[in-house]
Amino acid sequence: MKQIKNNILLALLVTFSSVLFSQQRGNNQNSSQQQGQGSQMEQPKVNPQNMARIIMYDYEAVIKKLKIKEAPLKTIVMQAIYKHNNKINEIKTFNYETFDDVSTFLAKKRNEATLNRDFSTIKESQMQASEMLAPIREKILLQKNTLNTTFEKELSKKQYKTWLKYQEAELKKLSPKAPQNQQNQSGRGQQSQRGRGQQQGMGNGGY
């Protein structure tokens, strides 16, 4: 009977964790779509939840990445990720008004910059938005540290090192990427500067 209860509990944890991760993946997809739509503009769009470093994990992907074979350790990892995802989801829910305020603020500043054709204020507005999100980011960092503490205790040194690299890679995905046309312009600008430098060098050599 005890084994049956454990199996039922495990199944419930798996289902709920999968739902939470699906929500996170949906948010990231929406963010990617927004970034793609904004690629024609001078600056990439920013997702407030990404700015707060919000991330939830797929426990199956983690177990596979860490190459965990032992059933007890799999359960520990799954439960730790379930608790982490649940806490992150609570933070998202309780702070949805702040995220809406930041989205509205950034959209307003972006529209102003577009109308004025002056994107020099975008960076300043993003810094202001970051300050608005600072209390949330602290809560997210606390959950990140809690999860890492559990993993550091339960995983081998090699597995924990792999986990940290995986975590860092996932966090990097939250950073907005500059539009392709802006990257190309930057590359052309650097080439142009190098070309002018070579010409100046040749000219100086003539004297």
Secondary structure, DSSP 8 states (H G I E B T S, - for coil): -HHHHHHHHHHHHHHHHHHHHHHHHHHHHHHHHHHHHGGGSSS----HHHHTT-----HHHHHHHHT---HHHHHHHHHHHHHHHHHHHHHHHHTHHHHHHHHHHHHHHHHHHHHHT--TTHHHHHHHHHHHHHHHHHHHHHHHHHHHHHHHHHS-HHHHHHHHHHHHHHHHTTS----HHHHHHHHHHHHHHHHHHHHHHHHHHT-
